[in-house]
C-alpha cells in the first residue's frame, strides 16, 4: 500500500468526521423553529433594515452595524423569519472558523495539529449552555479574528507583507461585529514588533514597524469604510452612541463572574489542561516558535479581558476564549495521541482523554436538547398578535422581550425594541433594591412619543404584569400609564403578559 496515499485517505476521513460531528453538535439549533436567545434582538433590527429602516434610528440595539447587516443579508436572501436558514449560516460560520484554526495549526506544526484545533473549536464553542448555540456576536467575531491571525502567522518571504493589510481589515471587521474583538489586534501588533519575530524571519526593525503599520492601516481602513456608510445613512452619531458611549459598567456581578468562570473551567477542562501542559513543554513543543507562542498567550489574555470587560459574565462572553485555548492545547494533544509524549497522569492517557471528550460532547448535547425543547413554541403574546392584528399593524412591547415582535410577525412602533433606554434597565441580572429610573436615557420618552406619533401601535404588550415579580411596572412610568389608560383597553391576559388594543 502506498503510505502517503493511505495517510491522505485517513486525513480526509478524519476531516469529514469532524465536519459531521460539528453538524451533530449543532443539530439542536438546526432543528429549532425559532430564534435562540439574542438572535431575537438582532433579527428585529435586521428585519427593519430589510424593510427599509436603519439600525439605531429605527431599531435600537447596542451591537456594531456589521452584525445587523450580516443578519439582514441572510434574511434578504432567505426571507424574513427564516430561522432554519439563519442556523445553517451559523453552522457554516462555525465550519469556516474551524478551517481558519486548521490553517494556523497546520502552518505552525502539521496537519494533525490543525485538525485537532478545528475539532476542539467545534466541540467547545457551544460549551455547556444551549444559549451558546446562537448565531451570537462572539461566534460572528471569532471568524474574522481567526482568519486575520491565520494570515499574520503565516510564513511569508516578503519583507513588506502586504497581506497584513487584509489581516488588519479582518480584525477591523471583527470589531464591527462585537466591540471586544478590537483587543485581539493588540497582541498581533505586538507580535510583529517582537525581536524574536524579527530574528525568526531575518527582518530589520524598519521591516517590523512597516508590517505593524500595514496591519494598523488595514484595521482603520475597515472602520473608515463603515464610518462613511453610516455617515451617508445619517446615523453615524447614533451608531457611535449606542455602540461605544452607552457601555458603562454600573455594577460588577462578582458572584456571577466567579460561578461562570468556574463552570467554564470545568466544562472546558480538556482545553485548559492541554494549553497549560503545552506551555510547560515549551522547549519541546514550541521550539522555534517562541514568538507565535507568546502571541497566542497574548491573544488568550486579551480575550479574557474582553470577556470580563462588561462585568456581566454571560456564558457566551467566554466563547472568545475558545480559539486561543484550542490553538495552545492542540499541539500537546497531537503529540499525546501519537504517543510522542508520555502523559504526566493517568487521566491524560489517550484512552482516558478520548472517553473524557466523548462524555463532554454527550453532556453538552443533552444540555442543548433539553434546554431548547421547552422553547420551540412561539410566545402566547406573539401568537395572539399574529392572529388578531393586521400585517400592517405596528406593536409595542414593554420589557426585554423582543421575540414577541418576531412571533407576531409585526414591526415595532418604537425604535426601542427592548425598553432599557426607557427604564434604565441594567444588563447582567436583577439588583435587589435598586431603582434604575435614574439611568433613563435623557429624551428617551420624548423619542417614544415621536415614534408613536409617526406609527401608533395598534397593540401594546406588557410582558411583566405580575406586581409580585416585575421590577419596572408600567404605573411607575406616567407617560405610558396615561397612554394606556386613555387610548387602550386590555383584550387578553396570559402568562406572558397583558395585551392592550387601541380603542
MIFINU-448303 format. One record per residue (C-alpha): residue in one letter; residue number from 1; x, y, z; chain. Coordinates in steps of 0.02 Angstrom, whole numbers, padded with zeros to 5 digits. Example, Ala and Ser with C-alpha at 12.3 -4.5 7.8 and 13.67 -1.06 7.14 Angstrom:
2
residu,num,xx,yy,zz,chaine
A,1,00615,-00225,00390,A
S,2,00684,-00053,00357,A
This chain:
503
residu,num,xx,yy,zz,chaine
X,1,00000,00000,00000,A
X,2,00062,00174,-00041,A
X,3,00091,00254,00129,A
X,4,00064,00437,00078,A
X,5,-00099,00390,-00008,A
X,6,-00156,00293,00146,A
X,7,-00116,00441,00258,A
X,8,-00207,00561,00142,A
X,9,-00358,00448,00148,A
X,10,-00351,00442,00337,A
X,11,-00337,00631,00343,A
X,12,-00490,00654,00230,A
X,13,-00592,00533,00336,A
X,14,-00539,00624,00495,A
X,15,-00585,00793,00420,A
X,16,-00754,00725,00362,A
X,17,-00785,00651,00534,A
X,18,-00750,00818,00619,A
X,19,-00870,00906,00499,A
X,20,-01008,00777,00531,A
X,21,-00978,00788,00719,A
X,22,-00996,00977,00712,A
X,23,-01161,00957,00618,A
X,24,-01221,00834,00750,A
X,25,-01170,00951,00892,A
X,26,-01265,01095,00813,A
X,27,-01416,00988,00766,A
X,28,-01524,01055,00909,A
X,29,-01509,01230,00834,A
X,30,-01530,01170,00655,A
X,31,-01697,01092,00702,A
X,32,-01755,01233,00814,A
X,33,-01903,01327,00735,A
X,34,-01874,01494,00823,A
X,35,-01736,01619,00859,A
X,36,-01622,01567,01001,A
X,37,-01592,01693,01140,A
X,38,-01509,01853,01075,A
X,39,-01543,01806,00894,A
X,40,-01714,01884,00925,A
X,41,-01645,02059,00959,A
X,42,-01528,02054,00810,A
X,43,-01666,01988,00697,A
X,44,-01788,02127,00741,A
X,45,-01656,02256,00691,A
X,46,-01610,02159,00534,A
X,47,-01792,02146,00480,A
X,48,-01810,02333,00499,A
X,49,-01660,02352,00382,A
X,50,-01741,02232,00258,A
X,51,-01899,02338,00266,A
X,52,-01801,02496,00226,A
X,53,-01760,02554,00401,A
X,54,-01594,02597,00481,A
X,55,-01509,02524,00633,A
X,56,-01504,02638,00786,A
X,57,-01631,02758,00707,A
X,58,-01775,02636,00678,A
X,59,-01723,02493,00793,A
X,60,-01601,02514,00937,A
X,61,-01479,02380,00992,A
X,62,-01305,02408,01058,A
X,63,-01203,02299,00941,A
X,64,-01097,02369,00797,A
X,65,-01178,02385,00625,A
X,66,-01092,02242,00534,A
X,67,-01183,02117,00643,A
X,68,-01353,02185,00590,A
X,69,-01301,02196,00408,A
X,70,-01246,02014,00414,A
X,71,-01415,01961,00483,A
X,72,-01504,02072,00356,A
X,73,-01407,01991,00215,A
X,74,-01466,01819,00273,A
X,75,-01648,01875,00281,A
X,76,-01638,01967,00115,A
X,77,-01581,01807,00030,A
X,78,-01681,01678,00129,A
X,79,-01831,01781,00183,A
X,80,-01878,01859,00349,A
X,81,-01913,01741,00495,A
X,82,-01817,01601,00408,A
X,83,-01736,01527,00563,A
X,84,-01676,01369,00478,A
X,85,-01576,01474,00356,A
X,86,-01503,01578,00497,A
X,87,-01449,01423,00592,A
X,88,-01374,01344,00436,A
X,89,-01272,01503,00412,A
X,90,-01216,01485,00594,A
X,91,-01157,01308,00556,A
X,92,-01062,01364,00401,A
X,93,-00988,01509,00500,A
X,94,-00927,01384,00631,A
X,95,-00850,01271,00499,A
X,96,-00761,01420,00419,A
X,97,-00690,01467,00590,A
X,98,-00631,01288,00611,A
X,99,-00549,01296,00441,A
X,100,-00452,01450,00496,A
X,101,-00393,01362,00654,A
X,102,-00340,01213,00547,A
X,103,-00235,01328,00438,A
X,104,-00149,01406,00589,A
X,105,-00114,01237,00670,A
X,106,-00051,01164,00506,A
X,107,00063,01311,00468,A
X,108,00135,01314,00644,A
X,109,00150,01125,00665,A
X,110,00069,00998,00549,A
X,111,-00098,00942,00478,A
X,112,-00143,00836,00629,A
X,113,-00121,00983,00746,A
X,114,-00229,01089,00634,A
X,115,-00366,00958,00632,A
X,116,-00362,00943,00822,A
X,117,-00376,01132,00841,A
X,118,-00527,01132,00725,A
X,119,-00602,00985,00818,A
X,120,-00584,01073,00986,A
X,121,-00672,01228,00920,A
X,122,-00817,01126,00851,A
X,123,-00839,01039,01019,A
X,124,-00810,01181,01141,A
X,125,-00877,01335,01051,A
X,126,-01057,01293,01107,A
X,127,-00993,01247,01279,A
X,128,-01122,01187,01404,A
X,129,-01273,01301,01387,A
X,130,-01397,01297,01243,A
X,131,-01379,01486,01229,A
X,132,-01206,01461,01154,A
X,133,-01285,01383,01001,A
X,134,-01345,01555,00947,A
X,135,-01276,01647,00797,A
X,136,-01209,01768,00925,A
X,137,-01088,01912,00915,A
X,138,-00946,01811,00991,A
X,139,-00966,01674,00861,A
X,140,-00977,01806,00725,A
X,141,-00820,01899,00779,A
X,142,-00717,01740,00801,A
X,143,-00716,01705,00614,A
X,144,-00627,01865,00556,A
X,145,-00514,01860,00709,A
X,146,-00458,01682,00669,A
X,147,-00427,01717,00486,A
X,148,-00340,01882,00524,A
X,149,-00222,01786,00638,A
X,150,-00203,01647,00509,A
X,151,-00141,01775,00383,A
X,152,-00024,01860,00507,A
X,153,00052,01699,00575,A
X,154,00078,01626,00401,A
X,155,00251,01607,00329,A
X,156,00300,01741,00204,A
X,157,00461,01785,00116,A
X,158,00406,01965,00089,A
X,159,00480,02099,00200,A
X,160,00332,02214,00169,A
X,161,00197,02080,00192,A
X,162,00052,02170,00105,A
X,163,-00065,02031,00160,A
X,164,-00060,02107,00333,A
X,165,-00173,02245,00267,A
X,166,-00306,02109,00240,A
X,167,-00271,02039,00414,A
X,168,-00297,02212,00489,A
X,169,-00457,02236,00389,A
X,170,-00523,02069,00455,A
X,171,-00486,02123,00634,A
X,172,-00575,02287,00598,A
X,173,-00724,02187,00534,A
X,174,-00720,02085,00695,A
X,175,-00732,02247,00796,A
X,176,-00880,02298,00687,A
X,177,-00965,02136,00737,A
X,178,-00930,02147,00925,A
X,179,-00833,02283,01015,A
X,180,-00715,02175,01123,A
X,181,-00643,02099,00963,A
X,182,-00535,02255,00943,A
X,183,-00423,02195,01084,A
X,184,-00373,02043,00979,A
X,185,-00274,02160,00867,A
X,186,-00161,02216,01010,A
X,187,-00061,02054,01037,A
X,188,-00046,02032,00849,A
X,189,00029,02205,00830,A
X,190,00149,02169,00974,A
X,191,00195,02003,00891,A
X,192,00252,02094,00734,A
X,193,00366,02204,00840,A
X,194,00446,02066,00943,A
X,195,00635,02046,00924,A
X,196,00609,01858,00917,A
X,197,00488,01881,00771,A
X,198,00615,01986,00678,A
X,199,00752,01860,00712,A
X,200,00646,01712,00654,A
X,201,00613,01797,00486,A
X,202,00777,01891,00465,A
X,203,00693,02061,00470,A
X,204,00757,02232,00519,A
X,205,00671,02345,00644,A
X,206,00609,02452,00500,A
X,207,00532,02298,00416,A
X,208,00444,02254,00578,A
X,209,00375,02430,00603,A
X,210,00317,02434,00422,A
X,211,00223,02271,00443,A
X,212,00139,02331,00603,A
X,213,00089,02490,00511,A
X,214,00016,02384,00370,A
X,215,-00090,02289,00496,A
X,216,-00147,02451,00579,A
X,217,-00190,02531,00412,A
X,218,-00300,02384,00365,A
X,219,-00390,02393,00532,A
X,220,-00432,02577,00516,A
X,221,-00473,02560,00331,A
X,222,-00615,02440,00377,A
X,223,-00676,02563,00509,A
X,224,-00663,02706,00387,A
X,225,-00770,02622,00254,A
X,226,-00908,02583,00379,A
X,227,-00897,02758,00452,A
X,228,-00930,02831,00280,A
X,229,-01079,02715,00255,A
X,230,-01152,02763,00424,A
X,231,-01123,02948,00388,A
X,232,-01212,02934,00220,A
X,233,-01359,02849,00306,A
X,234,-01366,02990,00433,A
X,235,-01341,02876,00584,A
X,236,-01156,02899,00623,A
X,237,-01188,02992,00786,A
X,238,-01321,02867,00840,A
X,239,-01207,02721,00797,A
X,240,-01064,02794,00898,A
X,241,-01177,02824,01048,A
X,242,-01257,02652,01053,A
X,243,-01101,02552,01013,A
X,244,-00971,02650,01113,A
X,245,-01041,02784,01230,A
X,246,-01185,02683,01303,A
X,247,-01073,02550,01381,A
X,248,-01036,02599,01559,A
X,249,-01012,02472,01699,A
X,250,-01143,02517,01830,A
X,251,-01122,02357,01928,A
X,252,-00993,02217,01935,A
X,253,-01077,02048,01953,A
X,254,-00935,01970,02053,A
X,255,-01029,01817,02113,A
X,256,-01094,01779,01940,A
X,257,-00919,01803,01870,A
X,258,-00843,01678,01992,A
X,259,-00978,01548,01959,A
X,260,-00974,01569,01769,A
X,261,-00785,01559,01766,A
X,262,-00780,01401,01871,A
X,263,-00912,01319,01761,A
X,264,-00814,01367,01605,A
X,265,-00652,01297,01675,A
X,266,-00739,01135,01723,A
X,267,-00833,01116,01559,A
X,268,-00680,01158,01453,A
X,269,-00552,01075,01566,A
X,270,-00476,00969,01425,A
X,271,-00434,01130,01333,A
X,272,-00368,01217,01487,A
X,273,-00257,01074,01544,A
X,274,-00193,01046,01366,A
X,275,-00145,01229,01349,A
X,276,-00056,01226,01518,A
X,277,00041,01067,01478,A
X,278,00089,01130,01305,A
X,279,00162,01287,01381,A
X,280,00253,01187,01514,A
X,281,00336,01090,01374,A
X,282,00377,01247,01277,A
X,283,00556,01195,01238,A
X,284,00493,01032,01165,A
X,285,00330,01081,01081,A
X,286,00357,01264,01040,A
X,287,00541,01254,00995,A
X,288,00574,01378,00856,A
X,289,00402,01454,00879,A
X,290,00429,01564,01031,A
X,291,00354,01724,00956,A
X,292,00198,01630,00898,A
X,293,00177,01551,01070,A
X,294,00194,01722,01151,A
X,295,00068,01795,01028,A
X,296,-00061,01660,01064,A
X,297,-00039,01682,01251,A
X,298,-00066,01868,01222,A
X,299,-00224,01829,01125,A
X,300,-00285,01720,01269,A
X,301,-00252,01860,01394,A
X,302,-00334,01990,01281,A
X,303,-00486,01877,01257,A
X,304,-00502,01855,01445,A
X,305,-00501,02044,01464,A
X,306,-00633,02058,01328,A
X,307,-00742,01926,01412,A
X,308,-00733,02017,01579,A
X,309,-00745,02195,01513,A
X,310,-00934,02210,01528,A
X,311,-00930,02143,01708,A
X,312,-01086,02040,01669,A
X,313,-01002,01870,01636,A
X,314,-01133,01796,01522,A
X,315,-01084,01619,01465,A
X,316,-01073,01671,01283,A
X,317,-00939,01801,01327,A
X,318,-00820,01656,01359,A
X,319,-00836,01594,01179,A
X,320,-00698,01715,01128,A
X,321,-00577,01614,01236,A
X,322,-00601,01455,01136,A
X,323,-00490,01495,00983,A
X,324,-00330,01534,01081,A
X,325,-00360,01389,01200,A
X,326,-00387,01270,01054,A
X,327,-00227,01328,00969,A
X,328,-00125,01315,01128,A
X,329,-00192,01143,01175,A
X,330,-00191,01061,01003,A
X,331,-00002,01032,00987,A
X,332,00004,00944,01155,A
X,333,-00139,00827,01112,A
X,334,-00065,00795,00939,A
X,335,00090,00727,01024,A
X,336,-00005,00639,01162,A
X,337,-00119,00546,01041,A
X,338,00026,00499,00927,A
X,339,00119,00432,01081,A
X,340,00260,00556,01055,A
X,341,00249,00617,01235,A
X,342,00206,00524,01393,A
X,343,00057,00585,01495,A
X,344,00104,00654,01666,A
X,345,-00050,00574,01745,A
X,346,-00163,00427,01706,A
X,347,-00307,00548,01674,A
X,348,-00214,00606,01520,A
X,349,-00185,00436,01443,A
X,350,-00251,00436,01264,A
X,351,-00392,00314,01300,A
X,352,-00448,00413,01452,A
X,353,-00445,00578,01356,A
X,354,-00550,00500,01216,A
X,355,-00681,00447,01342,A
X,356,-00669,00616,01428,A
X,357,-00704,00709,01266,A
X,358,-00844,00589,01218,A
X,359,-00930,00617,01385,A
X,360,-00907,00805,01365,A
X,361,-00992,00800,01195,A
X,362,-01135,00695,01263,A
X,363,-01159,00808,01415,A
X,364,-01160,00964,01306,A
X,365,-01284,00886,01186,A
X,366,-01403,00833,01324,A
X,367,-01399,01009,01394,A
X,368,-01429,01084,01222,A
X,369,-01576,00971,01177,A
X,370,-01661,00987,01347,A
X,371,-01632,01175,01352,A
X,372,-01708,01209,01182,A
X,373,-01852,01084,01191,A
X,374,-01966,01193,01300,A
X,375,-01934,01344,01188,A
X,376,-01999,01278,01023,A
X,377,-02172,01355,01035,A
X,378,-02199,01541,00998,A
X,379,-02243,01654,01144,A
X,380,-02427,01667,01188,A
X,381,-02425,01855,01160,A
X,382,-02343,01832,00990,A
X,383,-02469,01701,00937,A
X,384,-02614,01811,00991,A
X,385,-02550,01961,00896,A
X,386,-02511,01858,00741,A
X,387,-02692,01800,00740,A
X,388,-02784,01960,00791,A
X,389,-02683,02101,00714,A
X,390,-02665,02153,00532,A
X,391,-02498,02130,00441,A
X,392,-02476,02318,00428,A
X,393,-02507,02348,00614,A
X,394,-02365,02406,00724,A
X,395,-02347,02343,00902,A
X,396,-02252,02397,01057,A
X,397,-02180,02277,01186,A
X,398,-02146,02342,01362,A
X,399,-01999,02242,01429,A
X,400,-01846,02150,01368,A
X,401,-01940,02026,01258,A
X,402,-01902,02070,01078,A
X,403,-01950,01894,01021,A
X,404,-02134,01945,01031,A
X,405,-02109,02053,00876,A
X,406,-02044,01902,00781,A
X,407,-02176,01781,00844,A
X,408,-02310,01907,00793,A
X,409,-02226,01947,00625,A
X,410,-02258,02131,00662,A
X,411,-02145,02283,00654,A
X,412,-02107,02385,00811,A
X,413,-02197,02551,00836,A
X,414,-02047,02623,00927,A
X,415,-01860,02611,00896,A
X,416,-01836,02544,01072,A
X,417,-01866,02360,01033,A
X,418,-01813,02322,01210,A
X,419,-01857,02456,01336,A
X,420,-01694,02478,01431,A
X,421,-01673,02660,01373,A
X,422,-01845,02698,01445,A
X,423,-01821,02610,01611,A
X,424,-01634,02616,01647,A
X,425,-01628,02426,01648,A
X,426,-01455,02359,01693,A
X,427,-01395,02211,01590,A
X,428,-01324,02067,01688,A
X,429,-01465,02022,01806,A
X,430,-01576,02097,01940,A
X,431,-01501,02205,02077,A
X,432,-01620,02198,02226,A
X,433,-01673,02366,02294,A
X,434,-01601,02470,02152,A
X,435,-01716,02595,02067,A
X,436,-01648,02608,01890,A
X,437,-01753,02759,01839,A
X,438,-01605,02875,01869,A
X,439,-01522,02788,01721,A
X,440,-01660,02826,01596,A
X,441,-01588,02895,01434,A
X,442,-01620,03084,01428,A
X,443,-01751,03119,01296,A
X,444,-01799,02936,01275,A
X,445,-01982,02962,01321,A
X,446,-01996,03110,01202,A
X,447,-01924,02998,01066,A
X,448,-02052,02864,01107,A
X,449,-02195,02990,01089,A
X,450,-02124,03047,00922,A
X,451,-02111,02869,00858,A
X,452,-02289,02833,00916,A
X,453,-02350,02989,00825,A
X,454,-02273,02925,00662,A
X,455,-02339,02748,00677,A
X,456,-02455,02720,00827,A
X,457,-02453,02545,00900,A
X,458,-02614,02452,00866,A
X,459,-02569,02339,01012,A
X,460,-02459,02360,01165,A
X,461,-02393,02212,01264,A
X,462,-02344,02225,01446,A
X,463,-02236,02070,01471,A
X,464,-02218,02098,01659,A
X,465,-02396,02108,01726,A
X,466,-02364,02018,01892,A
X,467,-02342,02151,02029,A
X,468,-02252,02024,02139,A
X,469,-02114,01991,02013,A
X,470,-02100,02140,01899,A
X,471,-01962,02267,01926,A
X,472,-02021,02405,01810,A
X,473,-02213,02412,01817,A
X,474,-02300,02525,01692,A
X,475,-02378,02625,01834,A
X,476,-02205,02692,01878,A
X,477,-02191,02774,01706,A
X,478,-02329,02905,01693,A
X,479,-02319,02938,01505,A
X,480,-02353,02758,01458,A
X,481,-02476,02730,01601,A
X,482,-02578,02880,01543,A
X,483,-02572,02825,01361,A
X,484,-02635,02651,01403,A
X,485,-02773,02719,01515,A
X,486,-02837,02845,01388,A
X,487,-02815,02759,01220,A
X,488,-02805,02572,01250,A
X,489,-02906,02432,01326,A
X,490,-02846,02262,01389,A
X,491,-02903,02123,01274,A
X,492,-02802,01973,01334,A
X,493,-02708,01919,01488,A
X,494,-02592,01769,01485,A
X,495,-02438,01701,01569,A
X,496,-02329,01804,01453,A
X,497,-02412,01970,01491,A
X,498,-02562,02083,01461,A
X,499,-02608,02139,01286,A
X,500,-02689,02308,01257,A
X,501,-02780,02358,01097,A
X,502,-02805,02535,01037,A
X,503,-02984,02591,01067,A
